[in-house]
């Protein structure tokens, strides 16, 4: 397997390693460089108030959307990020090839839940279309958050918390 690390390249005034944080279903490094190519992204978290909003403007051409957790219940995004087990999310998200999905590598082999039958399916996250995996940790450090080799999604330290939004910021 090729190394996911490349040479250091300055970004602004900070030298950061060009690291492939993303892994395909078979564990091979993938690059997301230029995936968004300078585009702005509207992030939809999917809390209860989201169903009260007029989201029709997000369907315009050129508007890139990213959903977190079960936000696709309200609006189908182009990008989606999760940090919890695949069984916590709609089967239709996992099976939709139009959604580029980013999920924690440790959940690759976990099964998808079917809310209609109320059972776990035989499908796992790694067998679903258009899924890229990332290594994660709970060692948040604001000084090197963007330069870490893994995606920090919070901290378990006293006064801290974990959030899918941190993972979305790294995508």
C-alpha positions as CSV (number, residue, x, y, z in Angstrom):
1,X,0.0,0.0,0.0
2,X,1.4,3.4,-0.9
3,X,2.1,5.9,1.9
4,X,-0.7,8.5,2.5
5,X,2.0,11.1,3.4
6,X,3.5,13.6,1.0
7,X,6.0,16.4,1.4
8,X,5.3,19.4,3.6
9,X,3.7,22.3,1.8
10,X,3.0,25.7,3.4
11,X,-0.6,26.7,3.7
12,X,-0.7,30.4,4.6
13,X,2.0,30.7,7.2
14,X,1.6,27.2,8.6
15,X,3.5,24.2,7.1
16,X,1.2,21.3,7.0
17,X,1.8,17.7,5.8
18,X,-0.3,16.8,2.8
19,X,-1.9,13.8,4.4
20,X,-4.5,11.5,2.8
21,X,-6.9,11.2,5.7
22,X,-9.4,9.4,3.7
23,X,-9.5,5.7,3.0
24,X,-11.4,3.6,0.5
25,X,-13.4,0.6,1.6
26,X,-10.3,-1.6,1.0
27,X,-8.1,0.7,3.1
28,X,-6.2,2.4,0.2
29,X,-5.5,6.1,0.7
30,X,-7.7,8.4,-1.3
31,X,-7.2,12.1,-2.0
32,X,-10.0,14.7,-1.6
33,X,-7.7,17.4,-2.8
34,X,-9.6,19.8,-5.1
35,X,-12.9,17.9,-4.4
36,X,-14.6,21.2,-3.6
37,X,-12.2,23.3,-5.7
38,X,-12.7,26.5,-3.7
39,X,-16.5,26.1,-3.5
40,X,-18.6,27.3,-0.6
41,X,-20.5,24.6,1.2
42,X,-23.8,25.0,3.1
43,X,-23.8,22.7,6.1
44,X,-27.1,21.3,7.3
45,X,-27.1,19.8,10.7
46,X,-30.6,18.5,10.7
47,X,-31.9,19.6,14.1
48,X,-35.7,19.9,14.6
49,X,-35.8,23.5,13.3
50,X,-34.4,22.4,9.9
51,X,-37.9,21.0,9.0
52,X,-39.3,24.5,9.5
53,X,-36.9,26.1,7.0
54,X,-37.5,26.7,3.2
55,X,-34.5,24.8,1.8
56,X,-35.5,25.2,-1.8
57,X,-32.7,27.7,-2.4
58,X,-30.2,24.9,-1.7
59,X,-31.4,23.1,-4.8
60,X,-30.1,25.7,-7.2
61,X,-27.2,24.7,-9.5
62,X,-23.9,25.5,-7.9
63,X,-25.0,25.3,-4.3
64,X,-23.0,22.5,-2.6
65,X,-24.6,21.0,0.5
66,X,-23.2,18.9,3.3
67,X,-25.4,17.0,5.6
68,X,-24.5,15.8,9.1
69,X,-26.0,12.7,10.8
70,X,-29.7,12.2,9.9
71,X,-30.1,15.6,8.2
72,X,-30.9,13.8,4.9
73,X,-34.3,13.1,6.4
74,X,-35.0,16.8,5.7
75,X,-32.8,17.5,2.7
76,X,-30.7,15.3,0.4
77,X,-27.1,16.8,0.4
78,X,-24.3,16.1,-2.1
79,X,-21.9,15.4,0.8
80,X,-22.6,13.7,4.1
81,X,-20.5,13.2,7.3
82,X,-21.1,10.8,10.2
83,X,-19.1,9.8,13.2
84,X,-21.5,7.4,14.8
85,X,-22.2,3.7,13.9
86,X,-23.8,3.2,10.5
87,X,-26.9,1.6,12.2
88,X,-27.8,5.1,13.6
89,X,-28.6,6.4,10.2
90,X,-31.1,5.9,7.4
91,X,-30.4,3.0,5.1
92,X,-31.4,5.3,2.2
93,X,-28.5,7.6,2.9
94,X,-26.0,4.7,2.8
95,X,-27.5,3.3,-0.4
96,X,-27.7,6.6,-2.3
97,X,-24.8,6.7,-4.8
98,X,-25.4,10.5,-5.4
99,X,-24.3,11.3,-1.8
100,X,-20.6,11.3,-1.2
101,X,-20.3,9.9,2.3
102,X,-17.5,10.4,4.8
103,X,-17.5,8.0,7.8
104,X,-15.1,6.8,10.5
105,X,-12.9,3.9,9.4
106,X,-13.6,2.0,12.5
107,X,-17.2,1.6,11.4
108,X,-16.4,0.2,7.9
109,X,-17.5,-3.4,8.7
110,X,-20.6,-2.4,10.7
111,X,-24.0,-3.3,9.4
112,X,-26.6,-0.9,8.1
113,X,-30.0,-0.6,9.9
114,X,-33.3,-0.9,8.0
115,X,-35.8,1.3,9.8
116,X,-38.7,-0.3,7.7
117,X,-38.0,-3.9,8.9
118,X,-36.5,-2.9,12.2
119,X,-33.5,-5.1,11.6
120,X,-29.8,-4.9,10.7
121,X,-29.1,-5.7,7.0
122,X,-26.3,-7.8,5.7
123,X,-24.8,-4.7,4.1
124,X,-22.0,-2.9,5.8
125,X,-20.8,0.6,5.4
126,X,-17.8,-0.5,3.3
127,X,-20.1,-2.2,0.7
128,X,-22.2,0.9,0.2
129,X,-21.6,3.2,-2.8
130,X,-19.6,6.4,-2.7
131,X,-18.2,6.1,0.8
132,X,-14.8,7.3,1.9
133,X,-13.5,6.5,5.4
134,X,-11.3,8.6,7.8
135,X,-9.3,7.7,10.8
136,X,-10.5,9.6,13.9
137,X,-9.5,10.4,17.5
138,X,-10.8,12.3,20.5
139,X,-7.6,14.2,21.1
140,X,-8.7,17.7,20.1
141,X,-5.9,20.3,19.9
142,X,-6.9,23.6,18.4
143,X,-3.3,24.4,17.5
144,X,-2.8,21.5,15.1
145,X,-6.4,20.6,14.3
146,X,-6.0,21.0,10.5
147,X,-2.6,19.3,10.4
148,X,-3.3,16.1,12.2
149,X,-3.1,12.7,10.6
150,X,-6.5,11.8,11.8
151,X,-9.8,13.7,12.2
152,X,-10.4,14.8,15.7
153,X,-14.1,14.9,16.5
154,X,-13.8,16.4,20.0
155,X,-12.5,15.4,23.4
156,X,-13.6,13.2,26.2
157,X,-11.8,15.5,28.7
158,X,-13.8,17.2,31.4
159,X,-15.7,20.2,30.0
160,X,-15.2,18.9,26.4
161,X,-17.5,17.2,24.0
162,X,-17.6,15.4,20.7
163,X,-19.2,16.7,17.5
164,X,-19.7,15.6,14.0
165,X,-19.2,19.2,13.0
166,X,-15.5,19.0,13.7
167,X,-15.2,16.0,11.3
168,X,-17.2,18.0,8.7
169,X,-14.8,20.9,9.0
170,X,-11.9,18.6,8.0
171,X,-13.7,17.3,4.9
